[in-house]
C-alpha cells in the first residue's frame, strides 16, 4: 500500500496538531478534518460520518469511544463497510499518535483495519 492510497479524516474533537504533524512528515497524504472542505460539517451524526467514510474511502481518527463503536456495529450489520476507524487512547502524546499513523502509512495494508475499530497507539 502506498501512502497516496490512504486518506485520514480527523473528527471535530481531534487536535489539529495531529493533522499538522502528519502533513509535515508526509505532505502528499490527505488529512481532512470534520468541518473542513469536501468533508462533513461539524455536528454531523456518527451514522452520516460512517456513510461518508464508506463512500469516500477515508480512515477515521477519533476520540469518540462512547458512541462510535455502537454506530459502527449497526453500520456493519446493515451490510456497510468502511476503511477503518482509529480510536485514540487517552494519555498518549501527539508524537506517539503521529508515529502510529506513520507506521500505518508505511507498513499497513488496506485489509488490516477494514471494517474494524482499532485503538491507537498500539
Backbone atoms as SQL, in Angstrom:
CREATE TABLE atoms (id INTEGER PRIMARY KEY, chain TEXT, resi INTEGER, resn TEXT, atom TEXT, x REAL, y REAL, z REAL);
INSERT INTO atoms VALUES
  (1, 'A', 1, 'UNK', 'N', 0.845, -1.171, 0.000),
  (2, 'A', 1, 'UNK', 'CA', 0.000, 0.000, 0.000),
  (3, 'A', 1, 'UNK', 'C', 0.894, 1.238, 0.000),
  (4, 'A', 2, 'UNK', 'N', 0.598, 2.138, -0.860),
  (5, 'A', 2, 'UNK', 'CA', 1.386, 3.366, -0.878),
  (6, 'A', 2, 'UNK', 'C', 0.685, 4.443, -0.075),
  (7, 'A', 3, 'UNK', 'N', 1.458, 5.421, 0.361),
  (8, 'A', 3, 'UNK', 'CA', 0.916, 6.499, 1.190),
  (9, 'A', 3, 'UNK', 'C', -0.205, 7.251, 0.495),
  (10, 'A', 4, 'UNK', 'N', -0.148, 7.337, -0.832),
  (11, 'A', 4, 'UNK', 'CA', -1.174, 8.111, -1.528),
  (12, 'A', 4, 'UNK', 'C', -2.511, 7.376, -1.595),
  (13, 'A', 5, 'UNK', 'N', -2.567, 6.127, -1.165),
  (14, 'A', 5, 'UNK', 'CA', -3.822, 5.386, -1.149),
  (15, 'A', 5, 'UNK', 'C', -4.584, 5.566, 0.162),
  (16, 'A', 6, 'UNK', 'N', -3.925, 6.063, 1.181),
  (17, 'A', 6, 'UNK', 'CA', -4.551, 6.220, 2.490),
  (18, 'A', 6, 'UNK', 'C', -4.938, 7.678, 2.685),
  (19, 'A', 7, 'UNK', 'N', -6.185, 7.870, 3.126),
  (20, 'A', 7, 'UNK', 'CA', -6.659, 9.210, 3.471),
  (21, 'A', 7, 'UNK', 'C', -7.234, 9.137, 4.875),
  (22, 'A', 8, 'UNK', 'N', -6.848, 10.088, 5.697),
  (23, 'A', 8, 'UNK', 'CA', -7.344, 10.150, 7.065),
  (24, 'A', 8, 'UNK', 'C', -8.355, 11.277, 7.198),
  (25, 'A', 9, 'UNK', 'N', -9.336, 11.060, 8.060),
  (26, 'A', 9, 'UNK', 'CA', -10.293, 12.088, 8.428),
  (27, 'A', 9, 'UNK', 'C', -10.307, 12.167, 9.945),
  (28, 'A', 10, 'UNK', 'N', -9.973, 13.337, 10.479),
  (29, 'A', 10, 'UNK', 'CA', -9.985, 13.546, 11.924),
  (30, 'A', 10, 'UNK', 'C', -11.343, 14.076, 12.336),
  (31, 'A', 11, 'UNK', 'N', -11.879, 13.544, 13.436),
  (32, 'A', 11, 'UNK', 'CA', -13.170, 14.052, 13.887),
  (33, 'A', 11, 'UNK', 'C', -12.997, 15.454, 14.457),
  (34, 'A', 12, 'UNK', 'N', -14.102, 16.094, 14.731),
  (35, 'A', 12, 'UNK', 'CA', -14.062, 17.502, 15.123),
  (36, 'A', 12, 'UNK', 'C', -13.421, 17.729, 16.481),
  (37, 'A', 13, 'UNK', 'N', -13.281, 16.693, 17.293),
  (38, 'A', 13, 'UNK', 'CA', -12.674, 16.838, 18.612),
  (39, 'A', 13, 'UNK', 'C', -11.223, 16.376, 18.662),
  (40, 'A', 14, 'UNK', 'N', -10.671, 16.021, 17.523),
  (41, 'A', 14, 'UNK', 'CA', -9.278, 15.581, 17.460),
  (42, 'A', 14, 'UNK', 'C', -8.400, 16.779, 17.114),
  (43, 'A', 15, 'UNK', 'N', -7.342, 16.951, 17.864),
  (44, 'A', 15, 'UNK', 'CA', -6.483, 18.125, 17.710),
  (45, 'A', 15, 'UNK', 'C', -5.882, 18.227, 16.307),
  (46, 'A', 16, 'UNK', 'N', -5.856, 19.440, 15.808),
  (47, 'A', 16, 'UNK', 'CA', -5.239, 19.710, 14.508),
  (48, 'A', 16, 'UNK', 'C', -3.725, 19.534, 14.566),
  (49, 'A', 17, 'UNK', 'N', -3.171, 19.430, 15.761),
  (50, 'A', 17, 'UNK', 'CA', -1.736, 19.166, 15.918),
  (51, 'A', 17, 'UNK', 'C', -1.389, 17.842, 15.237),
  (52, 'A', 18, 'UNK', 'N', -2.289, 16.879, 15.324),
  (53, 'A', 18, 'UNK', 'CA', -2.064, 15.578, 14.695),
  (54, 'A', 18, 'UNK', 'C', -2.026, 15.739, 13.176),
  (55, 'A', 19, 'UNK', 'N', -3.014, 16.450, 12.631),
  (56, 'A', 19, 'UNK', 'CA', -3.044, 16.706, 11.182),
  (57, 'A', 19, 'UNK', 'C', -1.781, 17.422, 10.740),
  (58, 'A', 20, 'UNK', 'N', -1.431, 18.482, 11.446),
  (59, 'A', 20, 'UNK', 'CA', -0.266, 19.280, 11.047),
  (60, 'A', 20, 'UNK', 'C', 1.026, 18.481, 11.142),
  (61, 'A', 21, 'UNK', 'N', 1.167, 17.679, 12.181),
  (62, 'A', 21, 'UNK', 'CA', 2.369, 16.871, 12.336),
  (63, 'A', 21, 'UNK', 'C', 2.506, 15.818, 11.252),
  (64, 'A', 22, 'UNK', 'N', 1.398, 15.190, 10.904),
  (65, 'A', 22, 'UNK', 'CA', 1.432, 14.180, 9.848),
  (66, 'A', 22, 'UNK', 'C', 1.713, 14.826, 8.493),
  (67, 'A', 23, 'UNK', 'N', 1.122, 15.981, 8.248),
  (68, 'A', 23, 'UNK', 'CA', 1.367, 16.689, 6.988),
  (69, 'A', 23, 'UNK', 'C', 2.817, 17.153, 6.858),
  (70, 'A', 24, 'UNK', 'N', 3.426, 17.509, 7.981),
  (71, 'A', 24, 'UNK', 'CA', 4.843, 17.904, 7.918),
  (72, 'A', 24, 'UNK', 'C', 5.710, 16.725, 7.476),
  (73, 'A', 25, 'UNK', 'N', 5.396, 15.547, 7.972),
  (74, 'A', 25, 'UNK', 'CA', 6.170, 14.354, 7.610),
  (75, 'A', 25, 'UNK', 'C', 5.835, 13.860, 6.204),
  (76, 'A', 26, 'UNK', 'N', 4.549, 13.927, 5.841),
  (77, 'A', 26, 'UNK', 'CA', 4.081, 13.384, 4.564),
  (78, 'A', 26, 'UNK', 'C', 3.094, 14.356, 3.918),
  (79, 'A', 27, 'UNK', 'N', 3.607, 15.393, 3.271),
  (80, 'A', 27, 'UNK', 'CA', 2.717, 16.407, 2.698),
  (81, 'A', 27, 'UNK', 'C', 1.780, 15.859, 1.624),
  (82, 'A', 28, 'UNK', 'N', 2.114, 14.721, 1.049),
  (83, 'A', 28, 'UNK', 'CA', 1.280, 14.151, -0.011),
  (84, 'A', 28, 'UNK', 'C', 0.061, 13.393, 0.525),
  (85, 'A', 29, 'UNK', 'N', 0.038, 13.114, 1.819),
  (86, 'A', 29, 'UNK', 'CA', -1.068, 12.357, 2.400),
  (87, 'A', 29, 'UNK', 'C', -2.232, 13.299, 2.713),
  (88, 'A', 30, 'UNK', 'N', -3.407, 12.902, 2.284),
  (89, 'A', 30, 'UNK', 'CA', -4.593, 13.712, 2.554),
  (90, 'A', 30, 'UNK', 'C', -5.062, 13.480, 3.984),
  (91, 'A', 31, 'UNK', 'N', -5.169, 14.563, 4.734),
  (92, 'A', 31, 'UNK', 'CA', -5.651, 14.509, 6.116),
  (93, 'A', 31, 'UNK', 'C', -6.731, 15.579, 6.256),
  (94, 'A', 32, 'UNK', 'N', -7.982, 15.153, 6.226),
  (95, 'A', 32, 'UNK', 'CA', -9.097, 16.079, 6.378),
  (96, 'A', 32, 'UNK', 'C', -9.522, 16.170, 7.827),
  (97, 'A', 33, 'UNK', 'N', -10.271, 17.208, 8.124),
  (98, 'A', 33, 'UNK', 'CA', -10.814, 17.408, 9.467),
  (99, 'A', 33, 'UNK', 'C', -12.298, 17.728, 9.323),
  (100, 'A', 34, 'UNK', 'N', -13.131, 17.051, 10.095),
  (101, 'A', 34, 'UNK', 'CA', -14.564, 17.338, 10.059),
  (102, 'A', 34, 'UNK', 'C', -14.760, 18.850, 10.167),
  (103, 'A', 35, 'UNK', 'N', -15.568, 19.383, 9.272),
  (104, 'A', 35, 'UNK', 'CA', -15.786, 20.824, 9.233),
  (105, 'A', 35, 'UNK', 'C', -14.959, 21.512, 8.168),
  (106, 'A', 36, 'UNK', 'N', -14.032, 20.771, 7.562),
  (107, 'A', 36, 'UNK', 'CA', -13.183, 21.331, 6.505),
  (108, 'A', 36, 'UNK', 'C', -13.847, 21.222, 5.146),
  (109, 'A', 37, 'UNK', 'N', -13.077, 21.530, 4.125),
  (110, 'A', 37, 'UNK', 'CA', -13.585, 21.466, 2.755),
  (111, 'A', 37, 'UNK', 'C', -13.751, 20.015, 2.299),
  (112, 'A', 38, 'UNK', 'N', -14.836, 19.748, 1.580),
  (113, 'A', 38, 'UNK', 'CA', -15.116, 18.450, 0.960),
  (114, 'A', 38, 'UNK', 'C', -15.285, 17.301, 1.952),
  (115, 'A', 39, 'UNK', 'N', -15.543, 17.627, 3.213),
  (116, 'A', 39, 'UNK', 'CA', -15.800, 16.611, 4.234),
  (117, 'A', 39, 'UNK', 'C', -17.048, 17.038, 5.016),
  (118, 'A', 40, 'UNK', 'N', -17.605, 16.135, 5.823),
  (119, 'A', 40, 'UNK', 'CA', -18.815, 16.503, 6.570),
  (120, 'A', 40, 'UNK', 'C', -18.594, 17.709, 7.495),
  (121, 'A', 41, 'UNK', 'N', -19.660, 18.478, 7.707),
  (122, 'A', 41, 'UNK', 'CA', -19.563, 19.645, 8.590),
  (123, 'A', 41, 'UNK', 'C', -19.517, 19.247, 10.063),
  (124, 'A', 42, 'UNK', 'N', -19.104, 20.183, 10.903),
  (125, 'A', 42, 'UNK', 'CA', -19.125, 19.977, 12.351),
  (126, 'A', 42, 'UNK', 'C', -20.559, 19.682, 12.763),
  (127, 'A', 43, 'UNK', 'N', -20.710, 18.735, 13.662),
  (128, 'A', 43, 'UNK', 'CA', -22.028, 18.365, 14.142),
  (129, 'A', 43, 'UNK', 'C', -22.671, 17.225, 13.383),
  (130, 'A', 44, 'UNK', 'N', -21.974, 16.691, 12.369),
  (131, 'A', 44, 'UNK', 'CA', -22.525, 15.569, 11.593),
  (132, 'A', 44, 'UNK', 'C', -22.674, 14.348, 12.500),
  (133, 'A', 45, 'UNK', 'N', -23.784, 13.653, 12.360),
  (134, 'A', 45, 'UNK', 'CA', -24.045, 12.464, 13.164),
  (135, 'A', 45, 'UNK', 'C', -23.103, 11.329, 12.765),
  (136, 'A', 46, 'UNK', 'N', -22.823, 10.470, 13.742),
  (137, 'A', 46, 'UNK', 'CA', -21.920, 9.337, 13.514),
  (138, 'A', 46, 'UNK', 'C', -22.331, 8.502, 12.303),
  (139, 'A', 47, 'UNK', 'N', -23.614, 8.224, 12.177),
  (140, 'A', 47, 'UNK', 'CA', -24.091, 7.397, 11.072),
  (141, 'A', 47, 'UNK', 'C', -23.741, 8.015, 9.722),
  (142, 'A', 48, 'UNK', 'N', -23.862, 9.329, 9.636),
  (143, 'A', 48, 'UNK', 'CA', -23.550, 10.022, 8.386),
  (144, 'A', 48, 'UNK', 'C', -22.047, 10.043, 8.126),
  (145, 'A', 49, 'UNK', 'N', -21.263, 10.136, 9.182),
  (146, 'A', 49, 'UNK', 'CA', -19.800, 10.076, 9.030),
  (147, 'A', 49, 'UNK', 'C', -19.402, 8.702, 8.497),
  (148, 'A', 50, 'UNK', 'N', -20.007, 7.644, 9.023),
  (149, 'A', 50, 'UNK', 'CA', -19.696, 6.291, 8.554),
  (150, 'A', 50, 'UNK', 'C', -20.051, 6.132, 7.078),
  (151, 'A', 51, 'UNK', 'N', -21.168, 6.673, 6.668),
  (152, 'A', 51, 'UNK', 'CA', -21.541, 6.623, 5.249),
  (153, 'A', 51, 'UNK', 'C', -20.522, 7.379, 4.395),
  (154, 'A', 52, 'UNK', 'N', -20.066, 8.523, 4.897),
  (155, 'A', 52, 'UNK', 'CA', -19.045, 9.295, 4.183),
  (156, 'A', 52, 'UNK', 'C', -17.749, 8.493, 4.072),
  (157, 'A', 53, 'UNK', 'N', -17.325, 7.864, 5.164),
  (158, 'A', 53, 'UNK', 'CA', -16.099, 7.059, 5.147),
  (159, 'A', 53, 'UNK', 'C', -16.192, 5.969, 4.088),
  (160, 'A', 54, 'UNK', 'N', -17.331, 5.308, 4.047),
  (161, 'A', 54, 'UNK', 'CA', -17.523, 4.228, 3.077),
  (162, 'A', 54, 'UNK', 'C', -17.481, 4.766, 1.652),
  (163, 'A', 55, 'UNK', 'N', -18.179, 5.854, 1.412),
  (164, 'A', 55, 'UNK', 'CA', -18.287, 6.420, 0.063),
  (165, 'A', 55, 'UNK', 'C', -16.968, 7.015, -0.422),
  (166, 'A', 56, 'UNK', 'N', -16.237, 7.691, 0.465),
  (167, 'A', 56, 'UNK', 'CA', -15.044, 8.444, 0.069),
  (168, 'A', 56, 'UNK', 'C', -13.719, 7.783, 0.456),
  (169, 'A', 57, 'UNK', 'N', -13.772, 6.635, 1.113),
  (170, 'A', 57, 'UNK', 'CA', -12.587, 5.837, 1.458),
  (171, 'A', 57, 'UNK', 'C', -11.597, 6.570, 2.365),
  (172, 'A', 58, 'UNK', 'N', -12.113, 7.144, 3.432),
  (173, 'A', 58, 'UNK', 'CA', -11.265, 7.750, 4.465),
  (174, 'A', 58, 'UNK', 'C', -11.197, 6.810, 5.658),
  (175, 'A', 59, 'UNK', 'N', -10.073, 6.833, 6.361),
  (176, 'A', 59, 'UNK', 'CA', -9.930, 6.181, 7.660),
  (177, 'A', 59, 'UNK', 'C', -10.182, 7.259, 8.699),
  (178, 'A', 60, 'UNK', 'N', -11.104, 7.004, 9.618),
  (179, 'A', 60, 'UNK', 'CA', -11.428, 7.993, 10.643),
  (180, 'A', 60, 'UNK', 'C', -10.460, 7.882, 11.807),
  (181, 'A', 61, 'UNK', 'N', -9.981, 9.029, 12.286),
  (182, 'A', 61, 'UNK', 'CA', -9.181, 9.120, 13.505),
  (183, 'A', 61, 'UNK', 'C', -10.058, 9.879, 14.499),
  (184, 'A', 62, 'UNK', 'N', -10.381, 9.235, 15.612),
  (185, 'A', 62, 'UNK', 'CA', -11.386, 9.783, 16.509),
  (186, 'A', 62, 'UNK', 'C', -11.064, 9.489, 17.968),
  (187, 'A', 63, 'UNK', 'N', -11.623, 10.297, 18.833),
  (188, 'A', 63, 'UNK', 'CA', -11.553, 10.016, 20.266),
  (189, 'A', 63, 'UNK', 'C', -12.937, 9.647, 20.801),
  (190, 'A', 64, 'UNK', 'N', -13.895, 9.420, 19.914),
  (191, 'A', 64, 'UNK', 'CA', -15.270, 9.096, 20.281),
  (192, 'A', 64, 'UNK', 'C', -15.382, 7.620, 20.633),
  (193, 'A', 65, 'UNK', 'N', -15.006, 7.307, 21.863),
  (194, 'A', 65, 'UNK', 'CA', -15.027, 5.921, 22.312),
  (195, 'A', 65, 'UNK', 'C', -16.398, 5.512, 22.850),
  (196, 'A', 66, 'UNK', 'N', -17.319, 6.465, 22.989),
  (197, 'A', 66, 'UNK', 'CA', -18.612, 6.119, 23.575),
  (198, 'A', 66, 'UNK', 'C', -19.646, 5.707, 22.531),
  (199, 'A', 67, 'UNK', 'N', -19.874, 6.518, 21.504),
  (200, 'A', 67, 'UNK', 'CA', -20.950, 6.191, 20.562),
  (201, 'A', 67, 'UNK', 'C', -20.466, 5.588, 19.244),
  (202, 'A', 68, 'UNK', 'N', -19.260, 5.900, 18.811),
  (203, 'A', 68, 'UNK', 'CA', -18.807, 5.411, 17.502),
  (204, 'A', 68, 'UNK', 'C', -18.791, 3.881, 17.415),
  (205, 'A', 69, 'UNK', 'N', -18.344, 3.158, 18.442),
  (206, 'A', 69, 'UNK', 'CA', -18.376, 1.691, 18.339),
  (207, 'A', 69, 'UNK', 'C', -19.799, 1.148, 18.129),
  (208, 'A', 70, 'UNK', 'N', -20.769, 1.739, 18.771),
  (209, 'A', 70, 'UNK', 'CA', -22.163, 1.301, 18.637),
  (210, 'A', 70, 'UNK', 'C', -22.657, 1.551, 17.211),
  (211, 'A', 71, 'UNK', 'N', -22.374, 2.742, 16.692),
  (212, 'A', 71, 'UNK', 'CA', -22.827, 3.079, 15.345),
  (213, 'A', 71, 'UNK', 'C', -22.085, 2.269, 14.279),
  (214, 'A', 72, 'UNK', 'N', -20.809, 1.965, 14.519),
  (215, 'A', 72, 'UNK', 'CA', -20.079, 1.121, 13.568),
  (216, 'A', 72, 'UNK', 'C', -20.709, -0.268, 13.506),
  (217, 'A', 73, 'UNK', 'N', -21.026, -0.826, 14.649),
  (218, 'A', 73, 'UNK', 'CA', -21.646, -2.155, 14.674),
  (219, 'A', 73, 'UNK', 'C', -22.954, -2.150, 13.880),
  (220, 'A', 74, 'UNK', 'N', -23.768, -1.133, 14.063),
  (221, 'A', 74, 'UNK', 'CA', -25.039, -1.033, 13.332),
  (222, 'A', 74, 'UNK', 'C', -24.785, -0.878, 11.829),
  (223, 'A', 75, 'UNK', 'N', -23.775, -0.092, 11.476),
  (224, 'A', 75, 'UNK', 'CA', -23.431, 0.114, 10.060),
  (225, 'A', 75, 'UNK', 'C', -23.025, -1.207, 9.402),
  (226, 'A', 76, 'UNK', 'N', -22.207, -1.981, 10.093),
  (227, 'A', 76, 'UNK', 'CA', -21.753, -3.270, 9.567),
  (228, 'A', 76, 'UNK', 'C', -22.904, -4.268, 9.478),
  (229, 'A', 77, 'UNK', 'N', -23.801, -4.257, 10.468),
  (230, 'A', 77, 'UNK', 'CA', -24.937, -5.172, 10.462),
  (231, 'A', 77, 'UNK', 'C', -25.887, -4.895, 9.297),
  (232, 'A', 78, 'UNK', 'N', -25.909, -3.646, 8.827),
  (233, 'A', 78, 'UNK', 'CA', -26.746, -3.284, 7.676),
  (234, 'A', 78, 'UNK', 'C', -26.043, -3.579, 6.350),
  (235, 'A', 79, 'UNK', 'N', -24.839, -4.172, 6.422),
  (236, 'A', 79, 'UNK', 'CA', -24.115, -4.510, 5.202),
  (237, 'A', 79, 'UNK', 'C', -23.131, -3.447, 4.743),
  (238, 'A', 80, 'UNK', 'N', -22.938, -2.418, 5.549),
  (239, 'A', 80, 'UNK', 'CA', -21.985, -1.369, 5.203),
  (240, 'A', 80, 'UNK', 'C', -20.552, -1.800, 5.443),
  (241, 'A', 81, 'UNK', 'N', -19.642, -1.050, 4.875),
  (242, 'A', 81, 'UNK', 'CA', -18.208, -1.290, 5.051),
  (243, 'A', 81, 'UNK', 'C', -17.502, 0.053, 5.194),
  (244, 'A', 82, 'UNK', 'N', -16.373, 0.048, 5.864),
  (245, 'A', 82, 'UNK', 'CA', -15.552, 1.255, 5.996),
  (246, 'A', 82, 'UNK', 'C', -14.079, 0.854, 5.902),
  (247, 'A', 83, 'UNK', 'N', -13.199, 1.803, 5.543),
  (248, 'A', 83, 'UNK', 'CA', -11.766, 1.503, 5.516),
  (249, 'A', 83, 'UNK', 'C', -11.183, 1.279, 6.912),
  (250, 'A', 84, 'UNK', 'N', -11.850, 1.799, 7.955),
  (251, 'A', 84, 'UNK', 'CA', -11.389, 1.598, 9.321),
  (252, 'A', 84, 'UNK', 'C', -11.567, 2.833, 10.175),
  (253, 'A', 85, 'UNK', 'N', -11.550, 2.602, 11.482),
  (254, 'A', 85, 'UNK', 'CA', -11.599, 3.689, 12.464),
  (255, 'A', 85, 'UNK', 'C', -10.442, 3.478, 13.425),
  (256, 'A', 86, 'UNK', 'N', -9.695, 4.532, 13.657),
  (257, 'A', 86, 'UNK', 'CA', -8.605, 4.518, 14.629),
  (258, 'A', 86, 'UNK', 'C', -9.047, 5.364, 15.812),
  (259, 'A', 87, 'UNK', 'N', -9.273, 4.706, 16.949),
  (260, 'A', 87, 'UNK', 'CA', -9.698, 5.419, 18.151),
  (261, 'A', 87, 'UNK', 'C', -8.484, 5.738, 19.002),
  (262, 'A', 88, 'UNK', 'N', -8.395, 6.983, 19.422),
  (263, 'A', 88, 'UNK', 'CA', -7.251, 7.434, 20.205),
  (264, 'A', 88, 'UNK', 'C', -7.383, 7.006, 21.659),
  (265, 'A', 89, 'UNK', 'N', -6.355, 6.362, 22.140),
  (266, 'A', 89, 'UNK', 'CA', -6.299, 6.015, 23.560),
  (267, 'A', 89, 'UNK', 'C', -5.938, 7.277, 24.336),
  (268, 'A', 90, 'UNK', 'N', -6.547, 7.487, 25.479),
  (269, 'A', 90, 'UNK', 'CA', -6.199, 8.680, 26.264),
  (270, 'A', 90, 'UNK', 'C', -4.805, 8.556, 26.878),
  (271, 'A', 91, 'UNK', 'N', -4.177, 9.701, 27.109),
  (272, 'A', 91, 'UNK', 'CA', -2.908, 9.726, 27.825),
  (273, 'A', 91, 'UNK', 'C', -1.663, 9.607, 26.976),
  (274, 'A', 92, 'UNK', 'N', -1.794, 9.601, 25.662),
  (275, 'A', 92, 'UNK', 'CA', -0.629, 9.493, 24.795),
  (276, 'A', 92, 'UNK', 'C', -0.319, 10.851, 24.171),
  (277, 'A', 93, 'UNK', 'N', 0.939, 11.049, 23.866),
  (278, 'A', 93, 'UNK', 'CA', 1.367, 12.319, 23.280),
  (279, 'A', 93, 'UNK', 'C', 0.990, 12.378, 21.804),
  (280, 'A', 94, 'UNK', 'N', 0.948, 13.598, 21.286),
  (281, 'A', 94, 'UNK', 'CA', 0.694, 13.774, 19.857),
  (282, 'A', 94, 'UNK', 'C', 1.757, 13.052, 19.045),
  (283, 'A', 95, 'UNK', 'N', 2.991, 13.107, 19.492),
  (284, 'A', 95, 'UNK', 'CA', 4.075, 12.431, 18.770),
  (285, 'A', 95, 'UNK', 'C', 3.813, 10.930, 18.684),
  (286, 'A', 96, 'UNK', 'N', 3.376, 10.318, 19.759),
  (287, 'A', 96, 'UNK', 'CA', 3.098, 8.881, 19.747),
  (288, 'A', 96, 'UNK', 'C', 1.960, 8.554, 18.770),
  (289, 'A', 97, 'UNK', 'N', 0.959, 9.409, 18.729),
  (290, 'A', 97, 'UNK', 'CA', -0.159, 9.195, 17.810),
  (291, 'A', 97, 'UNK', 'C', 0.310, 9.357, 16.366),
  (292, 'A', 98, 'UNK', 'N', 1.068, 10.409, 16.097),
  (293, 'A', 98, 'UNK', 'CA', 1.581, 10.650, 14.739),
  (294, 'A', 98, 'UNK', 'C', 2.513, 9.517, 14.316),
  (295, 'A', 99, 'UNK', 'N', 3.354, 9.046, 15.235),
  (296, 'A', 99, 'UNK', 'CA', 4.237, 7.913, 14.924),
  (297, 'A', 99, 'UNK', 'C', 3.424, 6.676, 14.530),
  (298, 'A', 100, 'UNK', 'N', 2.308, 6.451, 15.213),
  (299, 'A', 100, 'UNK', 'CA', 1.463, 5.300, 14.891),
  (300, 'A', 100, 'UNK', 'C', 0.813, 5.468, 13.520),
  (301, 'A', 101, 'UNK', 'N', 0.328, 6.665, 13.223),
  (302, 'A', 101, 'UNK', 'CA', -0.249, 6.919, 11.900),
  (303, 'A', 101, 'UNK', 'C', 0.806, 6.733, 10.817),
  (304, 'A', 102, 'UNK', 'N', 2.033, 7.146, 11.103),
  (305, 'A', 102, 'UNK', 'CA', 3.130, 6.946, 10.154),
  (306, 'A', 102, 'UNK', 'C', 3.371, 5.449, 9.934),
  (307, 'A', 103, 'UNK', 'N', 3.344, 4.674, 10.985),
  (308, 'A', 103, 'UNK', 'CA', 3.524, 3.225, 10.872),
  (309, 'A', 103, 'UNK', 'C', 2.436, 2.615, 9.980),
  (310, 'A', 104, 'UNK', 'N', 1.206, 3.077, 10.155),
  (311, 'A', 104, 'UNK', 'CA', 0.100, 2.595, 9.316),
  (312, 'A', 104, 'UNK', 'C', 0.346, 2.967, 7.850),
  (313, 'A', 105, 'UNK', 'N', 0.825, 4.182, 7.632),
  (314, 'A', 105, 'UNK', 'CA', 1.124, 4.620, 6.264),
  (315, 'A', 105, 'UNK', 'C', 2.203, 3.767, 5.611),
  (316, 'A', 106, 'UNK', 'N', 3.241, 3.472, 6.359),
  (317, 'A', 106, 'UNK', 'CA', 4.413, 2.812, 5.785),
  (318, 'A', 106, 'UNK', 'C', 4.317, 1.288, 5.754),
  (319, 'A', 107, 'UNK', 'N', 3.607, 0.713, 6.717),
  (320, 'A', 107, 'UNK', 'CA', 3.615, -0.745, 6.818),
  (321, 'A', 107, 'UNK', 'C', 2.227, -1.370, 6.760),
  (322, 'A', 108, 'UNK', 'N', 1.213, -0.556, 6.653),
  (323, 'A', 108, 'UNK', 'CA', -0.142, -1.078, 6.671),
  (324, 'A', 108, 'UNK', 'C', -0.584, -1.607, 5.322),
  (325, 'A', 109, 'UNK', 'N', -1.651, -2.386, 5.369),
  (326, 'A', 109, 'UNK', 'CA', -2.325, -2.877, 4.162),
  (327, 'A', 109, 'UNK', 'C', -3.807, -2.590, 4.351),
  (328, 'A', 110, 'UNK', 'N', -4.528, -2.320, 3.268),
  (329, 'A', 110, 'UNK', 'CA', -5.934, -1.930, 3.400),
  (330, 'A', 110, 'UNK', 'C', -6.771, -2.896, 4.244),
  (331, 'A', 111, 'UNK', 'N', -6.535, -4.165, 4.108),
  (332, 'A', 111, 'UNK', 'CA', -7.344, -5.133, 4.842),
  (333, 'A', 111, 'UNK', 'C', -7.018, -5.193, 6.338),
  (334, 'A', 112, 'UNK', 'N', -5.930, -4.594, 6.755),
  (335, 'A', 112, 'UNK', 'CA', -5.534, -4.645, 8.161),
  (336, 'A', 112, 'UNK', 'C', -6.590, -4.070, 9.091),
  (337, 'A', 113, 'UNK', 'N', -7.247, -3.000, 8.680),
  (338, 'A', 113, 'UNK', 'CA', -8.230, -2.382, 9.570),
  (339, 'A', 113, 'UNK', 'C', -9.609, -2.234, 8.931),
  (340, 'A', 114, 'UNK', 'N', -9.799, -2.767, 7.756),
  (341, 'A', 114, 'UNK', 'CA', -11.107, -2.663, 7.074),
  (342, 'A', 114, 'UNK', 'C', -12.218, -3.171, 7.988),
  (343, 'A', 115, 'UNK', 'N', -13.266, -2.372, 8.124),
  (344, 'A', 115, 'UNK', 'CA', -14.438, -2.691, 8.932),
  (345, 'A', 115, 'UNK', 'C', -14.116, -2.907, 10.411),
  (346, 'A', 116, 'UNK', 'N', -12.983, -2.368, 10.846),
  (347, 'A', 116, 'UNK', 'CA', -12.582, -2.546, 12.238),
  (348, 'A', 116, 'UNK', 'C', -12.415, -1.204, 12.939),
  (349, 'A', 117, 'UNK', 'N', -12.482, -1.288, 14.242),
  (350, 'A', 117, 'UNK', 'CA', -12.189, -0.176, 15.112),
  (351, 'A', 117, 'UNK', 'C', -10.924, -0.581, 15.878),
  (352, 'A', 118, 'UNK', 'N', -9.864, 0.180, 15.698),
  (353, 'A', 118, 'UNK', 'CA', -8.563, -0.159, 16.282),
  (354, 'A', 118, 'UNK', 'C', -8.130, 0.966, 17.211),
  (355, 'A', 119, 'UNK', 'N', -7.726, 0.611, 18.427),
  (356, 'A', 119, 'UNK', 'CA', -7.253, 1.617, 19.368),
  (357, 'A', 119, 'UNK', 'C', -5.790, 1.896, 19.123),
  (358, 'A', 120, 'UNK', 'N', -5.449, 3.186, 19.036),
  (359, 'A', 120, 'UNK', 'CA', -4.053, 3.587, 18.846),
  (360, 'A', 120, 'UNK', 'C', -3.664, 4.603, 19.914),
  (361, 'A', 121, 'UNK', 'N', -2.369, 4.749, 20.215),
  (362, 'A', 121, 'UNK', 'CA', -1.267, 3.928, 19.729),
  (363, 'A', 121, 'UNK', 'C', -1.456, 2.467, 20.120),
  (364, 'A', 122, 'UNK', 'N', -0.813, 1.596, 19.298),
  (365, 'A', 122, 'UNK', 'CA', -0.929, 0.157, 19.509),
  (366, 'A', 122, 'UNK', 'C', -0.381, -0.228, 20.854);
